[in-house]
Amino acid sequence: MPLQATMTLATAAAATALALACNASSSSCPPSSIPGHGIYNGFHPPAGAAWNSYSYCNAPHVNAAHYPPPPSGSELVYVTSFQRHAKRTPDNLLPGADVESYANPQSGWDCSNDYEVLNYANGGHAGVRMKTEYSIPQWNPMRGRLWNGSCSSGQLTRAGWEDARMHGRDFMKVYGPEGLAQILGKHGQSDNDMCDSITVRASPSARTAQVASAFLAGMGVCKKDLDGSQHSKKLIVQPDTIDGIVPSYSCAHADSLRTAIEATPEWKRHLTDHAQVFDALHESLPTTKGVEAWNSWIDHSFDLLTSRQCHGHSLPAGGPNAPAVNQSLVNQVYAAGDWEYDYIWNRASSANDSSSGALADEYVRYGTAVLVDELARDLKAVEEGRKGRPLVKLFVGHDGTMVRLLKTLAQSGTIRWPALGSEVVFEVWRHHAAKDSEAGLFVRVFAYGTLLHSKADKLRTNNSSDRVEWTPLRDVIAHLECRIPDDLVERCTAAPSTS
């Protein structure tokens, strides 16, 4: 049996066993929270698995087939969506010359640019429209540092583009003219009118801009102007010095907190317990031995292996005499990656404050405050009924964006490594039975296509449910505003403590 099929059956069996314990028809059924268990092959859940099983390569998201209707007498007035980019090439290249040429299939990676429509010029006097095409010529003496094909490192692939386009199509089936929660296309809006009702924010990374483009293409908006030319859509990107989506802005206090997390006994015990995993990786990928970035945590190996398996590539070997990584080892890497993300951004505590997750929580507060501030301001504009605001705002970011956002919202249980295409959606509804406009605004929050389960008192709808399914907007804003430290600029700018 081919290696890819073996991997599929092994991971699918675990996902199926977990998913079947949950009612597949329930909109509130969360994805599996057991680290390392899930689907890592880039395809749909296997027969018998819940539609929202944890699928790292293409996360479940809001869709018409499993969308829970809101209370009657309600009108959707605003939607904001956060999503991680879709499939890409590995972000971290194996150390050493010619290693990547051994570690990848001869066919290489496919980022052929007939699908890429990211343009920085609008034609005419503004300049000529151009498409980017990466070239890896055989004559280049440095080509052994990279794989064959048409991709750079960390680049959105053709498969990622298609996933993002399908994601946009599913989004439109819920929120578009024929959707169960229509907000776009009302009152005879044209495609371009709908396009103009959407604001798009992305990180400074090219792959998030490409995902935004594919997502809008899947929605079927932003097509042609009256003169037949391609409709131009503004993409809002903040300079990486100040951007909060990744986050990109530097913060000395957050850096010191990360150092403190990695100095905790539990983190050190984790590395000790996984020493054999790192040793086995060194056997197959010998140039990673002794390289701190590849051994201080499992991140780089996780990235290398998931990127390959999400595209159906065989498992790598880092040289002509090195054995290929085996699937059993890969499964251990995936479980360790889940553990690390949950610990760093959700559970880490210090010796001085043993309350659950206190150290991780402070780390997230200072690293995510700029993005949380932007979200709170957007929701405040809805509450105040400001004119000129968009009906829909789309954020496209990264795994670091999503894990911090889920912690900010106090997601219940384990916070796993955010899957490719993972999504958090905020819906703001107006209930016409309310006596005043502000009191009549309520929020529902979805994560991975189901209503979010939260430990935060202000976010939970009532004491009998931990779901964010009908929470007053003012309470959601209050929760977010409390997450923004008053001393953010001061502590991010100050030199880190050496004590």
C-alpha positions as CSV (number, residue, x, y, z in Angstrom):
1,M,0.0,0.0,0.0
2,P,1.4,3.5,-0.9
3,L,2.8,5.5,2.0
4,Q,0.2,8.2,1.5
5,A,-2.7,5.7,1.7
6,T,-1.2,4.2,4.9
7,M,-1.0,7.6,6.5
8,T,-4.6,8.4,5.5
9,L,-6.0,5.2,7.1
10,A,-4.0,5.6,10.3
11,T,-5.0,9.2,10.9
12,A,-8.5,8.7,9.6
13,A,-9.2,5.8,11.9
14,A,-8.3,8.0,14.9
15,A,-10.4,10.9,13.6
16,T,-13.4,8.6,12.9
17,A,-13.4,7.0,16.3
18,L,-13.3,10.4,18.0
19,A,-15.8,12.1,15.6
20,L,-18.4,9.3,15.8
21,A,-18.7,9.9,19.5
22,C,-20.0,13.3,18.7
23,N,-23.3,13.9,16.9
24,A,-22.3,14.8,13.3
25,S,-25.6,16.7,12.8
26,S,-25.0,19.0,15.8
27,S,-23.8,22.5,15.0
28,S,-22.2,22.8,18.4
29,C,-20.1,19.7,18.1
30,P,-16.5,20.9,18.4
31,P,-13.6,19.3,16.4
32,S,-11.5,16.7,18.2
33,S,-9.3,18.2,20.9
34,I,-6.9,15.3,21.4
35,P,-3.5,16.4,20.2
36,G,-2.2,14.7,17.1
37,H,-5.5,13.0,16.3
38,G,-7.1,14.2,13.1
39,I,-6.7,14.2,9.3
40,Y,-3.5,15.4,7.8
41,N,-3.8,14.3,4.2
42,G,-5.4,17.3,2.6
43,F,-8.7,15.7,1.7
44,H,-12.2,15.5,3.2
45,P,-13.1,13.6,6.3
46,P,-13.4,9.9,5.7
47,A,-16.8,8.2,5.6
48,G,-18.4,8.1,9.0
49,A,-16.5,11.0,10.4
50,A,-18.2,14.2,11.5
51,W,-18.0,16.9,9.0
52,N,-16.2,19.1,11.5
53,S,-13.4,16.6,12.4
54,Y,-10.1,18.3,12.9
55,S,-8.6,18.4,9.4
56,Y,-5.3,20.2,9.5
57,C,-4.8,20.6,5.7
58,N,-8.3,22.1,5.1
59,A,-10.2,23.2,8.2
60,P,-14.0,22.9,8.5
61,H,-15.6,26.3,8.3
62,V,-19.1,27.9,8.3
63,N,-21.2,26.3,5.5
64,A,-24.8,26.1,4.5
65,A,-25.3,22.4,5.2
66,H,-24.5,22.8,8.9
67,Y,-25.4,26.4,9.7
68,P,-27.7,26.9,12.7
69,P,-30.4,29.5,12.1
70,P,-30.7,32.5,14.4
71,P,-33.8,33.3,16.5
72,S,-36.7,34.5,14.4
73,G,-37.2,38.2,14.1
74,S,-33.5,38.8,13.7
75,E,-31.5,40.6,11.0
76,L,-27.8,40.2,10.3
77,V,-26.1,43.6,10.3
78,Y,-22.4,42.8,10.4
79,V,-20.0,39.9,9.8
80,T,-16.2,39.8,10.4
81,S,-14.2,36.8,9.6
82,F,-10.7,35.8,10.6
83,Q,-9.0,33.0,8.7
84,R,-5.6,31.4,8.4
85,H,-4.1,31.2,4.9
86,A,-4.5,27.9,3.0
87,K,-2.0,25.3,1.9
88,R,1.6,26.5,1.2
89,T,5.1,25.2,0.8
90,P,7.3,24.7,3.9
91,D,8.3,28.0,5.5
92,N,11.5,26.5,6.9
93,L,14.1,25.2,4.6
94,L,16.3,22.3,5.7
95,P,19.8,23.5,6.6
96,G,22.7,22.6,4.3
97,A,23.4,22.6,0.6
98,D,21.5,20.3,-1.7
99,V,19.4,18.9,1.1
100,E,16.1,20.2,-0.3
101,S,16.8,18.4,-3.6
102,Y,16.9,15.1,-1.7
103,A,14.0,15.9,0.6
104,N,11.4,16.6,-2.2
105,P,9.9,14.7,-5.1
106,Q,11.5,15.3,-8.5
107,S,8.2,16.9,-9.7
108,G,8.7,19.6,-7.1
109,W,6.1,22.0,-5.9
110,D,3.3,23.6,-8.0
111,C,2.7,27.3,-7.7
112,S,2.1,27.8,-11.4
113,N,1.0,31.4,-11.9
114,D,-2.0,30.9,-14.2
115,Y,-4.1,31.0,-11.0
116,E,-2.3,33.9,-9.4
117,V,-4.1,37.2,-9.9
118,L,-2.4,39.4,-7.3
119,N,-1.5,42.6,-9.1
120,Y,0.1,45.8,-7.8
121,A,-0.7,47.8,-11.0
122,N,-4.1,48.6,-12.4
123,G,-3.1,49.1,-16.0
124,G,-3.3,52.3,-18.0
125,H,-1.3,55.2,-16.6
126,A,-0.8,53.4,-13.3
127,G,1.4,50.7,-14.9
128,V,1.2,47.4,-16.6
129,R,-0.5,44.5,-14.9
130,M,2.0,41.8,-14.1
131,K,2.0,38.3,-12.6
132,T,4.8,36.9,-10.5
133,E,6.4,33.7,-11.6
134,Y,9.1,32.0,-9.6
135,S,11.9,30.5,-11.7
136,I,14.3,27.8,-10.5
137,P,16.6,27.3,-13.4
138,Q,18.9,24.3,-13.6
139,W,22.0,26.5,-14.3
140,N,21.7,28.4,-11.0
141,P,24.6,27.1,-8.8
142,M,22.5,27.7,-5.7
143,R,19.5,25.7,-6.9
144,G,20.3,22.8,-4.6
145,R,19.1,24.9,-1.7
146,L,15.6,24.7,-2.9
147,W,13.2,22.1,-4.5
148,N,12.2,21.7,-8.1
149,G,9.0,23.3,-9.4
150,S,7.6,26.8,-9.4
151,C,7.4,27.7,-5.7
152,S,9.4,29.7,-3.2
153,S,9.4,28.8,0.5
154,G,6.2,29.7,2.4
155,Q,4.3,30.3,-0.9
156,L,0.6,29.6,-1.4
157,T,0.3,26.6,-3.7
158,R,-2.2,25.9,-6.4
159,A,-3.9,23.5,-4.0
160,G,-4.0,26.3,-1.4
161,W,-5.5,28.7,-3.9
162,E,-8.3,26.2,-4.8
163,D,-9.0,25.6,-1.1
164,A,-9.4,29.4,-0.5
165,R,-11.6,29.8,-3.5
166,M,-13.9,27.0,-2.3
167,H,-13.9,28.6,1.2
168,G,-15.2,31.8,-0.4
169,R,-17.9,29.9,-2.2
170,D,-19.1,28.3,1.0
171,F,-19.0,31.7,2.8
172,M,-21.2,33.2,0.1
173,K,-23.7,30.4,0.3
174,V,-24.4,31.4,3.9
175,Y,-24.0,35.2,3.7
176,G,-24.8,36.0,0.1
177,P,-28.0,36.6,-1.8
178,E,-29.2,33.0,-1.5
179,G,-27.8,32.5,1.9
180,L,-29.4,31.4,5.1
181,A,-28.0,34.5,6.8
182,Q,-28.1,37.0,3.9
183,I,-26.2,40.2,4.5
184,L,-24.8,40.8,0.9
185,G,-26.9,41.2,-2.2
186,K,-29.9,42.9,-0.5
187,H,-31.9,45.6,-2.3
188,G,-30.7,44.5,-5.7
189,Q,-27.0,45.0,-5.0
190,S,-24.8,44.2,-8.0
191,D,-21.6,42.0,-7.7
192,N,-19.5,45.1,-7.5
193,D,-21.8,46.8,-5.0
194,M,-21.4,43.7,-2.8
195,C,-17.6,43.9,-3.4
196,D,-17.6,47.5,-2.2
197,S,-19.5,46.4,1.0
198,I,-16.5,44.2,2.0
199,T,-13.3,45.4,3.6
200,V,-10.3,43.1,3.3
201,R,-7.3,43.1,5.7
202,A,-4.3,40.9,5.3
203,S,-0.9,40.6,6.9
204,P,2.2,41.9,5.0
205,S,2.8,38.3,3.7
206,A,2.1,37.8,0.0
207,R,0.3,34.5,0.7
208,T,-2.4,36.1,2.8
209,A,-3.1,38.6,-0.1
210,Q,-3.3,35.7,-2.5
211,V,-5.8,33.9,-0.2
212,A,-7.9,37.1,0.0
213,S,-8.0,37.3,-3.8
214,A,-9.0,33.6,-4.1
215,F,-11.6,33.9,-1.4
216,L,-13.3,36.9,-3.2
217,A,-13.1,35.0,-6.5
218,G,-15.0,32.1,-4.8
219,M,-17.6,34.5,-3.5
220,G,-18.2,35.6,-7.1
221,V,-17.9,39.3,-6.3
222,C,-15.4,42.0,-7.5
223,K,-15.7,40.9,-11.2
224,K,-15.9,43.4,-14.0
225,D,-16.6,47.2,-14.1
226,L,-19.1,48.6,-16.5
227,D,-16.3,49.2,-19.1
228,G,-15.4,45.5,-19.0
229,S,-12.2,46.0,-17.1
230,Q,-11.3,44.0,-14.0
231,H,-12.8,45.5,-10.9
232,S,-10.1,46.7,-8.6
233,K,-10.3,45.8,-4.9
234,K,-8.4,47.6,-2.2
235,L,-6.5,45.3,0.2
236,I,-5.6,46.9,3.5
237,V,-2.2,46.0,4.8
238,Q,-0.4,47.7,7.7
239,P,3.4,48.0,7.7
240,D,4.9,45.1,9.6
241,T,6.4,47.4,12.2
242,I,3.0,48.1,13.6
243,D,0.7,45.3,12.1
244,G,-1.2,43.2,14.6
245,I,-2.4,40.3,12.4
246,V,0.6,38.0,12.8
247,P,1.5,40.0,15.1
248,S,4.4,41.7,13.4
249,Y,5.0,44.5,15.8
250,S,7.9,44.0,18.3
251,C,7.1,43.8,22.0
252,A,9.9,43.4,24.5
253,H,7.6,42.4,27.3
254,A,6.0,39.7,25.1
255,D,9.5,38.4,24.2
256,S,10.4,38.2,27.9
257,L,7.2,36.2,28.6
258,R,8.0,33.8,25.8
259,T,11.4,33.2,27.4
260,A,9.8,32.6,30.7
261,I,7.4,30.1,29.2
262,E,10.3,28.2,27.7
263,A,12.1,28.2,31.1
264,T,9.2,26.5,33.0
265,P,9.8,23.0,34.3
266,E,6.9,21.7,32.2
267,W,8.4,23.0,29.0
268,K,11.8,21.6,29.8
269,R,10.2,18.2,30.7
270,H,8.4,18.2,27.3
271,L,11.7,18.6,25.5
272,T,13.3,15.9,27.6
273,D,10.4,13.5,27.0
274,H,10.7,14.1,23.3
275,A,14.4,13.8,23.0
276,Q,14.0,10.5,21.1
277,V,11.7,12.1,18.6
278,F,14.3,14.8,17.9
279,D,17.0,12.0,17.6
280,A,14.9,10.1,15.2
281,L,14.4,13.2,13.1
282,H,18.2,13.8,13.1
283,E,18.7,10.3,11.6
284,S,16.5,11.1,8.6
285,L,17.3,14.8,8.5
286,P,20.9,14.9,9.7
287,T,21.6,18.6,8.9
288,T,19.0,19.7,11.5
289,K,21.1,18.2,14.3
290,G,22.6,21.0,16.5
291,V,20.6,23.7,14.8
292,E,18.7,25.5,17.5
293,A,15.7,26.6,15.4
294,W,15.1,22.9,14.6
295,N,15.6,21.6,18.2
296,S,14.3,24.2,20.6
297,W,10.7,23.2,19.7
298,I,9.0,20.9,17.1
299,D,7.7,23.8,15.0
300,H,10.1,23.5,12.0
301,S,9.6,19.7,11.7
302,F,5.8,20.1,12.0
303,D,5.9,22.6,9.2
304,L,8.1,20.5,7.0
305,L,6.0,17.4,7.4
306,T,2.4,18.8,7.3
307,S,3.3,20.9,4.2
308,R,4.4,17.7,2.4
309,Q,1.5,15.5,3.5
310,C,-1.1,18.1,2.8
311,H,0.1,18.0,-0.8
312,G,0.4,14.2,-1.1
313,H,4.2,14.2,-1.2
314,S,6.1,11.3,0.1
315,L,7.9,11.6,3.5
316,P,11.4,13.1,3.3
317,A,14.9,12.0,3.7
318,G,17.6,14.6,4.1
319,G,20.3,13.0,2.0
320,P,21.2,10.0,-0.3
321,N,22.0,7.7,2.6
322,A,19.4,8.9,5.1
323,P,16.3,6.8,5.8
324,A,13.0,8.5,5.1
325,V,10.9,9.7,8.0
326,N,8.3,7.1,8.9
327,Q,4.7,7.7,9.7
328,S,4.9,6.7,13.3
329,L,7.4,9.4,13.9
330,V,5.3,11.9,12.0
331,N,2.3,11.2,14.2
332,Q,4.5,11.9,17.3
333,V,5.6,15.2,15.7
334,Y,2.0,16.2,15.1
335,A,1.0,15.4,18.7
336,A,4.0,17.3,20.1
337,G,3.1,20.3,17.9
338,D,-0.4,20.4,19.2
339,W,0.9,20.2,22.8
340,E,3.4,23.0,22.2
341,Y,0.8,25.4,20.8
342,D,-1.7,24.7,23.6
343,Y,1.0,25.2,26.2
344,I,2.7,28.3,24.8
345,W,-0.5,30.2,24.0
346,N,-3.1,28.7,26.4
347,R,-1.8,26.7,29.5
348,A,1.6,28.0,30.6
349,S,1.8,29.3,34.1
350,S,4.6,30.7,36.2
351,A,5.8,29.6,39.6
352,N,4.7,33.0,41.0
353,D,1.2,32.6,39.6
354,S,0.0,29.0,39.4
355,S,-3.5,29.9,38.1
356,S,-4.2,28.0,35.0
357,G,-2.7,29.6,31.9
358,A,-1.7,32.9,33.6
359,L,1.7,33.2,31.9
360,A,0.3,32.3,28.5
361,D,-2.6,34.7,28.9
362,E,-0.3,37.6,29.6
363,Y,1.9,36.6,26.6
364,V,-1.2,36.6,24.4
365,R,-2.6,39.9,25.7
366,Y,0.6,41.9,24.9
367,G,1.1,40.1,21.5
368,T,-2.5,40.4,20.3
369,A,-3.6,43.8,21.8
370,V,-3.3,45.7,18.5
371,L,-5.5,43.2,16.6
372,V,-8.0,43.0,19.5
373,D,-8.1,46.9,19.6
374,E,-8.9,46.9,15.8
375,L,-11.7,44.3,16.3
376,A,-13.2,46.1,19.3
377,R,-13.2,49.4,17.3
378,D,-14.9,47.7,14.4
379,L,-17.7,46.3,16.7
380,K,-18.0,49.6,18.4
381,A,-18.7,51.2,15.0
382,V,-21.6,48.7,14.5
383,E,-22.9,49.4,18.0
384,E,-22.9,53.2,17.4
385,G,-24.5,52.8,13.9
386,R,-21.7,54.7,12.2
387,K,-22.3,55.3,8.5
388,G,-19.9,54.2,5.9
389,R,-18.8,51.0,7.7
390,P,-18.6,47.8,5.7
391,L,-21.1,45.0,6.0
392,V,-18.4,42.4,6.0
393,K,-14.8,42.6,7.0
394,L,-12.3,39.8,6.2
395,F,-9.0,39.2,8.0
396,V,-6.5,36.8,6.5
397,G,-3.6,35.9,8.8
398,H,-1.5,33.0,10.1
399,D,-1.5,30.2,12.6
400,G,-0.1,32.7,15.2
401,T,-3.1,35.0,14.5
402,M,-5.6,32.3,15.1
403,V,-4.2,30.7,18.2
404,R,-3.9,34.1,19.9
405,L,-7.5,35.0,18.8
406,L,-8.9,31.7,20.2
407,K,-7.1,32.4,23.5
408,T,-8.4,35.9,23.6
409,L,-11.9,34.5,23.3
410,A,-11.1,31.9,26.0
411,Q,-11.9,28.9,23.9
412,S,-12.8,26.0,26.2
413,G,-10.5,22.9,26.3
414,T,-7.3,22.4,24.3
415,I,-6.3,24.9,21.7
416,R,-4.8,22.9,18.9
417,W,-2.4,24.1,16.2
418,P,-4.7,26.2,14.0
419,A,-5.4,24.3,10.8
420,L,-4.9,25.7,7.3
421,G,-8.0,27.7,6.4
422,S,-9.2,27.7,10.0
423,E,-11.8,30.4,10.7
424,V,-13.4,32.5,13.4
425,V,-16.5,34.3,12.4
426,F,-18.3,37.1,14.4
427,E,-21.9,37.7,13.5
428,V,-23.8,40.8,14.8
429,W,-27.6,40.4,14.8
430,R,-30.3,42.9,15.5
431,H,-33.3,41.5,17.2
432,H,-36.3,43.7,16.4
433,A,-38.2,42.9,19.6
434,A,-35.6,44.8,21.7
435,K,-36.7,48.2,23.1
436,D,-33.6,50.1,22.1
437,S,-31.1,49.7,19.3
438,E,-28.1,49.0,21.4
439,A,-29.8,46.4,23.6
440,G,-31.1,44.7,20.4
441,L,-27.6,43.8,19.1
442,F,-26.3,40.3,19.8
443,V,-23.3,38.3,18.7
444,R,-22.7,34.8,17.6
445,V,-19.1,33.5,17.3
446,F,-18.1,30.4,15.2
447,A,-14.8,28.6,15.2
448,Y,-14.1,25.8,12.8
449,G,-17.7,26.1,11.5
450,T,-19.4,25.5,14.9
451,L,-20.5,27.9,17.7
452,L,-17.5,28.7,19.9
453,H,-17.3,27.3,23.4
454,S,-15.8,29.9,25.8
455,K,-14.8,30.0,29.4
456,A,-15.2,33.8,29.5
457,D,-18.2,34.9,31.6
458,K,-18.9,38.0,29.4
459,L,-18.9,35.9,26.2
460,R,-21.1,33.0,27.3
461,T,-24.7,33.5,26.4
462,N,-26.0,32.1,29.7
463,N,-25.0,30.0,32.7
464,S,-26.4,26.8,31.2
465,S,-24.3,27.0,28.1
466,D,-20.7,28.0,27.4
467,R,-21.4,28.8,23.7
468,V,-21.2,32.3,22.3
469,E,-24.5,32.0,20.5
470,W,-26.5,35.1,21.5
471,T,-24.4,37.4,23.6
472,P,-25.1,41.1,23.9
473,L,-22.7,43.1,21.6
474,R,-21.9,45.4,24.5
475,D,-20.6,42.5,26.5
476,V,-18.4,41.2,23.7
477,I,-16.9,44.7,23.3
478,A,-16.3,45.0,27.0
479,H,-14.5,41.6,27.0
480,L,-12.2,42.7,24.2
481,E,-11.5,46.1,25.6
482,C,-10.4,44.5,28.9
483,R,-7.9,42.5,27.0
484,I,-6.0,45.6,25.8
485,P,-3.3,46.5,28.4
486,D,-3.1,50.2,29.4
487,D,0.7,50.0,29.4
488,L,1.0,48.3,26.0
489,V,3.3,50.8,24.3
490,E,5.4,51.4,27.4
491,R,6.1,47.7,28.0
492,C,6.5,46.7,24.4
493,T,9.0,49.5,23.9
494,A,11.0,49.1,27.1
495,A,14.1,46.9,27.1
496,P,13.3,43.4,28.5
497,S,14.2,42.7,32.1
498,T,17.4,40.8,32.7
499,S,16.5,39.7,36.2
